[in-house]
């Protein structure tokens, strides 16, 4: 009787089981007994082979159905009505692992399943969600030209499209996820590596602005980027935030900069241009690392204070920048005090009579604000610290911040990176 019943259970993903990584899906279960309690699970493996999973207990309605956008989870990885909770609450099977999706050609494949609540939790139904990092018709071209090492993403259609330079984070190598998703939303995006990718050195002792100047010129030459008075947008996160500020302050051609949880000073490595040092590096005091029970460290106060007299030379002169800024702050950023850095920058810009900025503040969000619906990461290995560190944030608030910010970033670039809007846009 039960096996006949369970074969009637259906798990549906709407509108389709294939979608872009940054799109929500509706998860629905039908064919259960009225008020039956079941466990829903999600499971995925990232590019490094780490398994991520989540589970939540649900009670079917009187019709034997569960709609994740209507019914609350009663227990498990999260509680309450969270339509995408099974995705953002996924945790790695080993501590301190960040979800790695570095190559845009590998979709994020999530297996959803429904299980009986009792005993071993026999599986009643399953469905696979293929979450693509690159939209239909978006071209992906690895770039190895001059000093530039990166990947160029171009939307389908004639364009012209607004162009964006994605500095992602400072870690060695390259991450394509954010760039490919932005291209899938109608931007020409170049994401570049700084070291550790292809034939680049594994470690660097200084950063050269010339590299970004070369990248901007390369981006402007692309035929789907509009032809007149070319300007570009720039998006950054963490250490690359200060690099983006320097590019916007010292180099022409950047119209709009998104700075996510960065610093207001040049950190870690001295900055050079035309072989001369233009900014020294703000350094760290590792004795201020605070261990936590999980084995990861709180490094929020490890970075030296850029406003102290001996560190002021590291401050980036953003008052010189011609373009607009979007400062994005997570109030629970444990990587460093990005909120104080933002307040300092806003004050300085106002002091110089500037109003070329807006800032967004997300309470209870952590350091790594990414495109939405990936697993929230509480802690992972930090290459500069050489240890696992805490990133901060509360999972639900962090996930909501990512959804809100992703829309905001696209609006900011559309409004501020000149593009001849009368031309056809990619129909995505």
Order of alpha helices (4+ residues) and beta strands (2+ residues): alpha-beta-beta-beta-beta-beta-beta-beta-alpha-beta-beta-beta-beta-beta-beta-alpha-beta-beta-alpha-beta-alpha-beta-beta-beta-beta-beta-beta-alpha-beta-beta-beta-alpha
